[in-house]
Amino acid sequence: MRSRRRFSIFASTLLLASMASIASPSAAQAVEIPAAESNLFILDVSGSTDSVALWKNLRVSVTSKLNQPFGTPIARGISTKLPVYVSITSVSQNSQNSPIFSIVTKSDALKIWGAVEQVFPKSTDARLERITKELFGESGAWASQARIFTRSTITVPTSAACRSSTINSINKGSFLKSTDPSNKAVLAGAICERLISIAKSLKQADDYFSKPVCDLRAVCSDIAGAVYRSTSLAADLALQKKDKVNGKEVKNKLCIAIASDMLNESPGVSTTSVLNSKRVALTATSLEKAKESGAAASRAVGVQFHPEVSTRVVMVGIGSGPKPLPLDRNSYLLAYWEGFFTQSGVKQTNQAQSLNQACS
């Protein structure tokens, strides 16, 4: 009788557990966002391009992504939206000294969703859907603050003003308005910290690119230096926690979009130097020779991308400019840079027609 009773208790427990799993198909879990790629835009600000117009075009693309740059959590009922990570630097006279403006980074998304997890630990999919809509929907708390990015001149708000305005937005929702005031403060604090950080970075980029960075008479096309500078971003990315896809860690990804004619003319580069990409493109006797010259240039500069980051490069405007390369030599210029980037540890190199298509 005792053994039968044990079996009866076990069977009843199993039945109750099964019923509970049917009644609650959406199990509570930590907030998880989809893996995404970091993007670095390198703008050629030498005399061969209209750097001010180039920045205006890129700025429109960047600000359109700031409507909601943090992505959405992986949950049923929520449409997948990848986070947006954007940094910007330039090709200038000495590109290694060019600043890198980190507009929005992977850590921004992690901090935002970390705050949500702090306030609502192990939320169900249904609760995550409501939180996401009220914080990051079209009329959510973030959208009400992010309008500042669309203005031609950005005024960075104070923390107090931003928090007050954000809490007012939160109180307009049907779900979050009933949460504890301390929880609202945590959410508003996370939103405003990210908003102010992004606004400051975007304003710094505005100030930098709002006027020509290089004198029209100066030789400013230090493309190799700009690429060398970008390796530091890859190294920083390698130190960050890896994303997981289907439970397995994957390498962090980086896409570098270079808006340039790719005709390296940095100060001191002689006409016979392997770094003179224009000379190589015009004189190479084969695509393979051009590619070998590019690899040699990479070794000479010492460019090497971190092996723990999956890096790809997209070039926009290769061979163009006031004195464009003859069309029949463009393939040699492309081969040169393919050799350069392959030697540097980049697995994928291609072209795009516009900045909007780069790193898409």
GIMOQUI-V819843 format. One record per backbone hydrogen bond with DSSP energy under -0.5 kcal/mol. CO is the residue of the C=O (numbers start at 0). NH is the residue of the N-H. If there is no record, write none. Layout:
co: (CO	CO)
nh: (NH	NH)
This chain:
co: (0	1	2	3	4	5	6	7	8	9	10	11	12	13	14	15	16	17	18	19	21	24	31	35	36	37	38	38	39	39	40	40	41	42	42	44	45	48	49	50	51	52	53	54	55	56	57	58	59	60	61	61	62	63	64	67	68	71	72	74	76	80	83	84	85	85	86	87	88	89	90	91	91	92	93	94	98	99	100	100	103	104	104	105	106	107	108	109	110	111	112	113	114	115	119	122	123	124	125	126	127	128	129	130	131	132	133	134	136	139	140	141	141	142	144	145	146	147	153	157	158	159	160	161	162	163	164	165	166	168	169	174	175	179	179	180	181	182	183	184	185	186	187	188	189	190	191	192	193	194	195	196	197	198	199	200	201	202	203	204	205	214	217	219	220	220	221	222	223	224	225	226	227	228	229	229	230	231	232	233	234	235	235	236	242	244	247	249	251	252	253	254	254	255	255	256	256	257	257	258	260	261	264	265	267	269	272	274	275	276	277	278	279	285	286	287	288	289	290	291	292	293	294	295	296	297	297	305	307	308	309	310	310	311	312	313	314	315	316	318	320	325	325	326	328	329	330	331	332	333	334	335	336	337	338	339	340	341	343	347	349	351	353	353	356)
nh: (4	5	6	7	8	9	10	11	12	13	14	15	16	17	18	19	20	21	22	23	24	26	73	252	84	254	40	86	41	256	42	88	258	44	90	213	48	50	53	54	55	56	57	58	59	60	61	62	63	64	64	65	65	66	67	70	83	33	74	77	78	71	85	38	102	103	40	100	42	91	44	94	221	266	96	97	100	101	87	102	85	107	108	109	110	111	112	113	114	115	116	117	118	119	122	28	127	128	129	130	131	132	133	134	135	136	140	141	139	143	144	144	145	146	147	148	149	150	155	161	162	163	164	165	166	167	168	169	170	171	172	177	178	182	183	184	185	186	187	188	189	190	191	192	193	194	195	196	197	198	199	200	201	202	203	204	205	206	207	208	209	217	219	221	222	264	225	226	227	228	229	230	230	231	232	233	234	235	236	237	238	238	239	239	249	247	244	242	309	37	311	39	256	257	313	41	258	259	315	43	318	263	220	268	269	272	275	276	279	280	281	282	283	289	290	291	292	293	294	295	296	297	298	299	300	301	302	308	251	310	253	346	347	255	349	257	351	259	319	324	323	328	329	329	332	333	334	335	336	337	338	339	340	341	342	343	345	344	304	312	314	316	356	357	359)
